[in-house]
């Protein structure tokens, strides 16, 4: 008899526990997706989804329990802390990084060489966002500026900065583009989310409510179209049409440093300065899961629980979490189980230089890129 099933009694055959939990996880979401359907139709949809789930489990994918290993280290990638990274999701052939040295570098992903260096910020670059429609890169910095770069002009003697958006009263720590509308979102030290018309450079609206630095902005096609996190420990789901908070989430006990929407489903995760990772269901912001995080050891440093970055690999449903003390953790996104943990030691040997500030998976799901306080970029891969 196959080891993939468990016998409950002579007439009952149950799938393994992991498959059951995954089916329950998907059915919870289906209640929201198909909530308006008659009960009979909704049950048929759920049964169909459950059947598809069992079938898809036989499709070869990257195992979520494959160990991630360091493939390459780009030492001295910048002259300062590397605070942000963005992958070109259209071609998957290049990525951009921003640093405390005030520069933005464009990297060739195939040979890890620098294609262009963008200068213009006078203080550290804290946020990057790449357009999927146009050859534009948007950046936010500690100099309170929000800038647009035309990458097709990256080698022009006149430079490639084509626009700037003025209005922030403090450093810009997060930027995001709306997936359909020509709207740019930015937030940072002045505690507000500013919404800009990309073409006219006019400020379309201001979203007020957070009481501390804005740390992350996520946008989606569906309502709520904007989700933000803050150092005030809250997450806000915004009603963009009425320019007000639709839902306020206060479950985190400390500042929320990072947040990430799943690229293929209506869920997102958030991580805070206490090391807690929580998973949420959209559109109403219900708590789906609290991840199995490692308990702090008395000998660990004070920054050992601060989560600076989260990234989701939709190919394998793996969640990556990067910490302020250089620790890396990999989770199963569906059940929240931790399956790998380790450290990325600083190249300089200084304990304070081991922090991981930013991360992203490439579009194939085969590589993870992390940005560090020791001025390096590290590329991680899995073994099959």
C-alpha positions in Angstrom: 0.0 0.0 0.0 1.3 3.5 -0.8 3.0 5.4 2.0 1.3 8.6 0.7 -2.0 7.8 2.4 -3.0 6.9 5.9 -5.7 4.3 6.7 -8.2 5.6 9.2 -10.5 2.6 8.9 -11.5 0.1 6.3 -13.7 2.6 4.5 -11.7 5.8 5.1 -8.6 6.9 3.2 -7.1 10.2 4.3 -4.3 12.3 2.6 -1.2 13.1 4.7 -1.6 15.7 7.4 0.4 18.3 5.4 -1.9 17.9 2.4 -5.0 18.3 4.7 -3.6 21.5 6.3 -2.8 22.9 2.9 -6.3 22.1 1.6 -7.9 23.7 4.7 -5.7 26.8 4.1 -6.9 27.1 0.5 -10.5 26.5 1.5 -10.4 29.3 4.0 -9.4 31.6 1.2 -12.1 30.2 -1.1 -14.8 31.2 1.5 -13.8 34.8 0.7 -13.3 34.4 -3.0 -16.6 32.6 -3.6 -18.6 34.0 -0.6 -21.3 35.3 -2.9 -22.0 31.9 -4.5 -24.8 29.6 -3.4 -23.7 27.1 -0.8 -23.9 24.2 -3.3 -21.8 26.0 -5.9 -19.3 27.1 -3.3 -18.9 23.5 -2.1 -18.3 22.4 -5.7 -15.7 25.1 -6.2 -13.9 24.0 -3.0 -14.0 20.4 -4.0 -12.6 21.3 -7.4 -9.8 23.3 -5.8 -9.0 20.5 -3.4 -8.8 18.0 -6.3 -6.5 20.3 -8.2 -4.3 20.6 -5.1 -3.9 16.9 -4.8 -3.0 16.7 -8.6 -0.6 19.6 -8.4 1.3 17.9 -5.6 2.7 15.4 -8.2 4.1 18.2 -10.4 7.8 18.7 -10.0 8.6 21.9 -8.2 11.4 23.2 -6.0 11.1 21.5 -2.7 10.3 23.9 0.1 12.7 21.8 2.3 15.7 22.1 -0.1 18.6 23.7 1.7 19.5 27.2 0.5 23.2 27.6 0.1 25.5 30.5 -0.6 26.4 30.5 -4.3 28.3 33.8 -4.6 29.3 36.9 -2.7 29.7 40.2 -4.4 32.0 41.9 -1.9 32.4 45.6 -2.0 29.3 45.9 -4.2 28.8 49.4 -2.8 30.8 51.8 -0.6 28.1 51.9 2.1 25.3 49.8 3.6 23.0 48.3 0.9 19.5 49.2 1.9 17.3 48.2 -1.0 17.0 45.9 -4.0 14.6 45.5 -6.9 14.5 42.8 -9.6 13.3 43.4 -13.1 10.3 41.2 -13.2 9.8 41.4 -16.9 13.1 40.0 -18.2 14.7 38.6 -15.0 18.0 39.6 -16.4 19.0 42.6 -14.2 18.4 44.1 -10.8 19.0 47.4 -9.0 20.5 48.2 -5.6 20.5 51.4 -3.6 23.0 52.2 -0.9 24.0 54.5 1.9 26.7 55.7 -0.4 23.9 57.6 -2.2 24.3 55.7 -5.5 22.0 53.2 -7.4 23.7 50.4 -9.3 22.2 48.4 -12.2 23.5 44.8 -12.3 23.6 42.3 -15.0 22.1 39.2 -13.4 23.9 36.7 -15.7 27.5 37.8 -14.9 26.9 40.0 -11.9 28.6 42.9 -13.5 27.6 46.6 -13.1 25.8 48.0 -16.1 25.3 51.5 -14.9 25.7 53.7 -11.8 23.1 56.3 -11.2 24.0 59.4 -9.2 21.8 62.3 -8.0 20.8 61.5 -4.5 22.8 63.4 -1.9 22.1 61.0 0.9 21.5 57.3 1.2 19.0 55.5 -1.1 16.4 53.6 0.9 13.8 52.5 -1.6 13.6 51.2 -5.2 10.8 50.2 -7.6 11.0 49.1 -11.2 8.1 49.8 -13.6 6.7 46.8 -15.6 5.3 49.2 -18.3 8.1 51.6 -19.0 11.9 51.5 -18.7 11.6 53.5 -15.5 13.2 53.1 -12.1 11.8 55.0 -9.1 14.0 55.7 -6.0 13.5 57.3 -2.6 16.2 58.6 -0.3 17.1 60.0 3.0 17.5 63.3 1.3 13.6 63.6 1.2 13.6 63.1 -2.6 11.7 60.8 -4.8 13.2 60.4 -8.3 12.4 58.8 -11.6 15.1 57.4 -13.9 14.8 56.5 -17.6 17.1 53.4 -17.8 17.3 53.7 -21.6 19.3 56.9 -21.0 21.6 55.4 -18.4 24.7 56.0 -20.5 23.7 59.5 -21.5 26.3 62.2 -20.6 23.3 64.3 -19.3 22.2 61.5 -17.0 19.0 59.6 -16.9 17.0 61.3 -14.1 13.9 62.6 -15.8 11.6 63.5 -13.0 11.5 64.3 -9.3 8.5 64.4 -7.0 8.5 67.1 -4.2 6.5 67.0 -1.0 8.1 64.7 1.6 9.3 66.4 4.8 11.6 63.5 5.7 13.4 60.6 4.3 11.6 58.3 1.8 11.8 54.7 3.0 9.4 52.9 0.7 8.0 53.3 -2.8 5.5 51.2 -4.9 3.7 51.5 -8.2 0.1 50.6 -8.7 -0.1 47.5 -11.0 -2.8 49.1 -13.3 -3.1 52.9 -12.6 -0.3 55.3 -13.3 0.1 56.0 -9.6 3.2 56.1 -7.5 3.1 55.6 -3.7 5.8 56.8 -1.3 6.2 56.9 2.5 8.8 57.4 5.1 9.9 59.5 8.0 7.1 62.1 7.7 4.5 59.3 8.6 2.3 59.8 5.6 1.7 57.9 2.4 1.9 60.2 -0.6 0.2 59.2 -3.9 1.6 60.7 -7.1 0.4 60.9 -10.7 3.4 59.4 -12.4 3.0 61.5 -15.6 2.2 64.9 -14.2 4.3 64.6 -11.1 1.3 66.1 -9.1 0.5 64.7 -5.7 -2.9 63.1 -6.2 -3.7 62.4 -2.6 -2.2 62.0 0.9 -3.1 59.0 3.1 -3.0 60.1 6.8 -3.1 57.8 9.9 0.2 56.3 10.8 2.0 57.8 13.8 5.6 56.8 12.9 7.9 56.1 9.9 6.3 54.2 7.0 8.4 51.1 6.4 6.6 49.2 3.6 4.0 49.9 0.9 2.3 47.0 -1.0 -0.1 47.5 -3.9 -2.6 45.2 -5.6 -5.2 45.1 -8.4 -8.0 44.3 -6.0 -9.4 46.2 -3.0 -7.8 47.0 -0.7 -5.4 48.3 -3.3 -2.8 49.7 -0.8 -1.5 48.1 2.4 1.1 49.9 4.5 3.2 49.1 7.6 4.8 51.4 10.1 7.3 51.7 13.0 4.2 52.5 15.0 3.5 48.8 15.1 0.4 48.9 12.9 -0.7 47.9 9.4 -3.3 49.8 7.5 -5.5 48.7 4.6 -6.6 51.7 2.6 -9.8 52.7 0.9 -8.1 54.5 -2.0 -11.4 55.9 -3.4 -12.3 57.7 -0.2 -8.7 58.3 0.9 -9.1 56.7 4.4 -8.1 53.7 6.4 -10.4 50.7 5.7 -8.9 48.4 8.3 -6.4 49.0 11.1 -4.3 45.9 12.2 -2.8 46.2 15.7 -1.7 42.6 16.4 2.0 43.4 16.4 3.6 44.3 19.7 6.6 46.2 18.2 7.4 48.1 15.1 6.6 46.4 11.8 9.8 46.6 9.7 8.8 44.6 6.6 5.8 43.4 4.8 5.2 41.4 1.6 2.1 40.5 -0.5 2.1 37.0 -2.1 2.4 37.5 -5.9 -0.2 34.8 -6.7 -2.8 34.9 -3.9 -4.7 37.4 -1.7 -2.5 37.0 1.4 0.5 38.9 2.8 3.0 38.5 5.7 4.4 41.0 8.1 7.5 40.9 10.4 8.3 43.0 13.4 11.2 44.0 15.7 10.2 41.2 18.1 10.8 38.5 15.5 7.1 37.8 15.0 5.9 36.9 11.5 2.1 37.0 10.9 0.2 36.0 7.8 -3.0 37.8 6.8 -5.9 37.2 4.4 -7.2 39.9 2.1 -9.5 41.8 1.6 -10.5 42.0 5.3 -7.2 41.5 7.0 -8.0 38.4 9.0 -5.1 36.7 10.8 -4.4 33.4 9.0 -1.3 32.2 10.8 1.5 33.1 13.1 4.8 31.6 12.0 6.9 29.2 14.0 9.8 31.6 14.9 12.9 30.7 16.9 12.8 31.8 20.5 15.5 34.3 21.6 18.5 32.9 23.4 19.8 34.8 26.4 23.2 35.0 24.8 21.9 36.6 21.5 22.4 40.2 20.8 19.7 42.8 21.3 19.1 43.1 17.5 18.7 39.3 17.1 14.9 39.5 16.7 14.6 42.5 14.4 13.3 41.5 11.0 14.4 43.9 8.3 13.2 42.1 5.2 10.8 39.5 4.0 10.6 37.9 0.5 8.2 35.3 -0.9 9.2 32.6 -3.5 5.8 31.8 -5.2 7.4 28.9 -7.1 8.0 26.9 -4.0 5.9 28.9 -1.5 8.9 29.6 0.6 9.1 32.7 2.8 12.5 34.2 3.5 13.2 36.4 6.6 16.4 38.4 7.1 17.4 39.7 10.5 19.4 42.7 11.8 22.0 40.3 13.3 22.7 38.5 10.0 20.4 35.5 10.5 18.5 34.0 7.6 15.3 31.9 8.0 13.3 30.0 5.5 9.7 29.0 6.1 7.0 27.0 4.5 4.5 29.8 3.5 1.5 27.5 3.8 1.9 26.0 7.3 4.4 28.5 8.8 6.9 25.9 9.7 10.6 26.9 9.9 12.7 24.5 7.9 16.1 26.2 7.7 18.0 28.8 9.8 21.5 30.1 9.7 23.8 33.1 9.8 25.5 35.1 7.1 28.6 36.3 8.9 30.0 39.8 8.1 32.9 40.0 5.7 34.5 42.7 7.9 34.3 40.6 11.0 32.4 43.2 12.9 29.2 42.0 14.7 27.4 45.2 13.9 28.0 44.8 10.1 26.2 41.5 9.6 22.7 43.0 9.2 20.6 41.9 6.2 18.7 45.0 5.0 16.9 43.8 1.8 16.2 40.7 -0.2 14.4 39.4 -3.3 13.9 36.1 -5.1 14.4 36.1 -8.8 11.4 35.3 -11.1 12.4 31.6 -11.6 12.5 31.0 -7.8 16.0 29.5 -8.2 17.9 32.4 -6.6 17.7 34.6 -3.6 19.6 37.9 -3.4 20.3 39.5 0.0 21.8 42.9 0.7 24.0 43.5 3.7 25.5 46.1 6.0 29.0 44.9 5.1 28.5 46.4 1.6 28.0 43.0 0.0 25.3 41.3 -2.1 25.0 37.6 -1.7 23.3 35.1 -4.0 21.8 31.9 -2.6 20.5 28.8 -4.4 19.0 25.4 -3.6 20.3 22.0 -4.2 17.9 19.4 -5.6 
